[in-house]
Amino acid sequence: MVVFDGLADSAAPTSEKYAKALRSIEEVTRDADSVQERVLEEILCRNADAEYLRQFSLGGTRDRHTFKSKVPVVSYENLQPYIQRIANGDRSDILSSLPITEFLTSSGTSGGERKLMPCNEDDWDRRDLIFSLVMPIINTYIPGIDKGKGLYFYFVKAETKTPGGLLAHPVLTGYVKSSYFSSRWIDDAHTSPLEAILCPDTSQSMYVQMWCGLVMRDQVNRIGAIFASGLIRAIRFLQLNWKALVYDIHSGTLGPKINDESIRGCMTRILRPDPELAADIESECSDEKWAGIIRRIWPNVKYLEVIVTGAMAQYIPTLDYYGGGLPMVSMIYASSECFFGPNLKPVSDPSDVSYTILPNMGYFEFLPCDPAAPSLPVDLVDVEIGKEYELVVTTYTGLCRYRIGDILRVTGFHNSTPQFQFVRRKNVLLSIDSDKTDEADLQTAVENASKLLRGYEYCIVDYTSYADTKTVPGHYVIYCELLAQGSAVDTIPKDVLDRCCLVMEESFNSVYRQGRVADNSIGPLEIRVVNRGTFEEVMDYVVSRGASINQYKLPRCVNFTPIVEILDSRVASRHFSPRVPHWNPERCG
Ligand code: AMP
């Protein structure tokens, strides 16, 4: 047994096999600044001769000062022409001197399409390194957790090829399909067979993963998904499908809907009738109340391993309900551009979760968020506790001084490396799963719906929105106040407002539409028409709480419960999208 000083005061001794991983965290965080210097040097050695960096005439210099004075801070739109050429098949050294082997499709979008992030062969080494730290860290706090099995709901998502023939897929799909994942996915440690995770049909995959999780319920000591929304979807799936699952567990079969060859092949090893277990599960699931269902079905589970920070915080009450108060553990802060780092205190309350950005993952800078006094980005070790920054990253794959769009607050340091709370994603108004809808997207959607209403001599006087996560899956709600114009009839036909919902959905970006069509992670958009004068009442309420009437602007998204209550109490009619919007699996767009 080895005890690691400095990782955490309350850290319990951990087993020898995790020693190396934990020691690597200590080593890399001890002198963060010199690690950052080395990382930048390595990146510049690798990419300075590629077309993008060559234009800034760095010469042979590899030092930070020259780099920062000559290379601009950029957003995706600045890099898009370079990325597009790579996607189109140009194999010259454009961003990186190493070949780009695939693209990772970010859930951030540009012009309605997913952003494409370049990936080199060795990029997976770095990403895998972060995954490899998760168990050692958790085991430090919950010793012996690795003795049981993890029920993790992981899935692959739609992939596509760029015009130049490079594969483009979400980062987790890329990872799950890589040899790194398969070598880490040990059957003894997990309930889901790899074949089920890799099955492209999400409902077959989910069914089999749930089946296995139920059959091995006594050995399951942790349950997870990447994001909280994914775990809630799995529980909802159980709610809708428990009768079929109970039947199959009772008889030791898999229903005819499970026709994926590789799944059926691997399941023949596991299938056996278990009437007693089937009866237990039936009795739990047939209870009307699903409060604490996770604890009841999986009595040995110690925690839920899902990200509940950032946009996912909206799911904490629902997970608390199903989990019966089980702790929620957010382990990793990562993106398609770069993986950043782990949470070194997994058992902290969701509101206290901080991530330690590992200095060997990329070269990191931080743009202070102070609109009153805009200033230059500072280095990783120069951030100040309590202040907020936008993350800027330079990666091995060729992104240089790239704005990720995440706002982080410094909460402390681990050795000399800062730790950050995720504050928010810049400009994101609505998010249910991996979709990100900003104010401009919503405005365009409302304008498109208004065009339809104009034909009936109605207009939208004002609107706001709300991400309703009480339904599973969650859905966007748009509150609209309508005004009849000219000779308009008193009421507008219901089907017109239903169609407005669809028009809005068609206006949203491809990530939203994929969530609706392929992933079933977002429910039909809802318009709630509120009575005339409702938004004035909202304003009166806000002003009564001290806001200046001159500066009052209706927020385009509302989360504050009293305001949502005012709106909901004035709803005249509710409308839903009659069908799913258009989404093209070939183009993933
Ligand atoms: P993507 O580009 O689709 O891979 O999504 C990456 C983004 O998801 C990040 O830039 C964050 O905005 C968000 N994200 C990732 N990990 C976390 C986390 N642990 N907590 C909050 N937000 C996260």
Residues whose N, C-alpha, C, O or C-beta is under 5 A from the ligand:
A	BS01	AMP	T105 S106 S107 G108 I307 T309 G310 I332 Y333 A334 S335 S336 D406 F422 R425
